[in-house]
Amino acid sequence: MLVISFLAKRISLQGNKSVSKLVIYLAIISIAFGIAVMEIAISVVNGFEEEIQSKLIGFASHIQLGAYLPEANSEARPLQNNADYAQQLLNKSIVKKVTPFIHLPALLKSKESIDGILIKGVDTTWNKDFFQSYIKEGRLPDLLQKNPYEILVSRKIANALQLNAHDKAKIYFLGENTRARIVKVAGIYETGFAEFDQNIIIASIRLNQQMLKWDTTEIEGYDVFLNSPHDLQKIASEWDKDLPMEVRARPIQQLFPEIFDWIKLQHQNVGFILVLLLAIAIINMSAALIVRMVERTYMIGLLKAMGMPPLKIRLIFIYNAFLIIVVGVLTGNLLGLGLLKLQETFQFITFDPESYFVYTVPIQWAWKDFALLNLQVITICTLSMFIPTYVIQQIKPVKALKF
């Protein structure tokens, strides 16, 4: 092994012909470019998933408990607040918070305009930390305040209705008898998640109970927040076994399947890109190795004439290729991680939140994925070099020494 590594390093250190240098540099560039693109793709897609999932959980929760409706035309039935099964969930170590909610569609009217909205009625245990981080004007609503009730609206809704913090508006509830309530805008939020920002406002759960003519013990369901976002579907399935027949646990993936299908599609695209770039790197590296073997034909013939087995000679060039691959991988890491750090710091690449749910390209430092990627590229590219070095088996010492 010492002889193999010595000769491989000698090949690398000795001056190369211009053609050989060019091909090797191209191989290094292709590997570096591939590593950089792969790391950026992994980081961005994981960042998208994390950012979108965190916003979905902020608007809803990790798992929602709601009434089970066996018939498509069944009307929603209220659940009892502070039910035993909800209290039992709080005793589980994975559960962080359980908070009741009621969703109710309505119309919000200002002096200038009117818009359709979805009121999420919550109590004082709601997920206020999420909305606090996105407050752009005013403050969070006081959910104990009545006459008028305080609400939290999005920037989109506020702009459409020309509302500011502390302004008053009217909410109209449609049904057999249209009813109206005067409300006060306590604050304005903006998450960049356009699909939700343009619809959802936050209000006291008591307001929705009054409009539905429910008493204070009746709710639509529970938002259950966990300490970790992993294995939600498995956890929900396990909970279903212990919940009453009329109640079902629905993970966030089941509540918004179209968004998670979109995220899954992005992961598939990344997988295709990884395979394509890896194939390009292997082809370029094989070309570089073939050029190097042609350049060292005399050395190959001499080593064969001295009795060195063909496999050991192949290992010399494979080890040499390994050194080139490592240089390419290290260069790619510097390029890829450097660009990711620049984006995280300056956020110079932005998106339209209407289409991508975020304002800027999100970055996730997936170190385990990066390390696995580096290991896979080095291993696969190095093992692939056994194929082009097979030509060494066919080289005859007599002809090689005349080369």
C-alpha positions, 0 to 999 in steps of 0.5 A: 500500500505504501508503494501504491500511495507513493507512486500515486502522489508522485504522479500528482506532483510531477509536471503534467502535459497541458492536455492532462492538466486541462482535463484534470482541472475540468474534472475538479471543477465538475466535482466542485460544481456538483458538490456545491449545487447538491449542497445548495439544493439540499439546504434550500429544499430542507429550508423550504420544508422547515419554513413552510411546516413551521408556518403551517403549525403556527396557523394550525398545530402539529395535530388537530383533534376534531369531530369525526363526521362519517357522512359527507353532509353531516353538520359540524358538532361541537366538542366539550372543552376541557374533555378528559382525553384532552387533559390526558394528552397534557400528561404525555411528555411529547405534548407541549400545549393543548388549546381549543379553537373554533373556525367560523367564516364571516365578512369583515367590513371597514368604511372603505371595503368588505372582504371574506375572512375566516375567524379563528377563535382561540382562548388565552392558551393559544399559540401567541408566540408564533404571531408575536414574531410576525407582528408588524403594527400594534399588538396581540389582541386581548382575548378577554376584552369585550365590547368591542372584541379585539382582533388580529388581522393580516397585512393583506386584509388590512391593506384591502380594507384600508385598516390600521391598528386601533381602527374599528370594523364590523364583522358580519356572520351569515346564516339564517339571520345575519348578525354583526359585531363591532370589533377593534383591530389590535394588531396587524401581522404578516407571515408571508404565507399568502394563502393564510394571510389573505384569509385568517384573523384571530379573535376570542373564541367567545365571539365565535361561540356567541355567533354559533349560539354555543355555550362556553364549554363547546368548541370545534376542536383542539390544537395540539402542539408537540415538542418535536414535529417528527412522526406526526402521522404515526402519533396521530394513529396511535392516539386514535385508538384511545380517543372517543369514537366521535373524535379523530386526530389529524396530523398537519400533513393530513390537514394540508396534503396539497402543500406537503405533496408540493414539498415532496415533489421538490425532494424528488427534483433534488434527487434527480439533480443529485443523480445527474450531477454525480453522473457528470462528475464520474464521466469527467473523472473517468476522462481525466483518468484515461488521459492520465493513463495514456500519459503514463503508458511507459510507466505502466509497461515498466511496472508490468515488466518488473512484475507488479500485478495489474491490480496494484497498478490499477490501484495506483491510478485509482488512488491518484483519482481519489486525491483529485476527487477529494480536492474537488469535494473540498473545493465544492464545500468551500463554494457551496457553503460559502454561497449558503452563508452569503444568502443566509447573511444578506438574503439577496435571493428573494421569492414571490410569497404568492407562489413560494410561501416565503419572501427569501430563500430559506437556508437549513444547515443540514450537516448530516446530509452534507457529510453523507453527500461528501462521503457518497460522492467520494466513495461512488466516484472512487469505486467507479474508477475501477471501470476506466482502469480496466484498460491497464489489463490490456496493456502489453509491456513490450508495446508500452515500453516502445510508447 
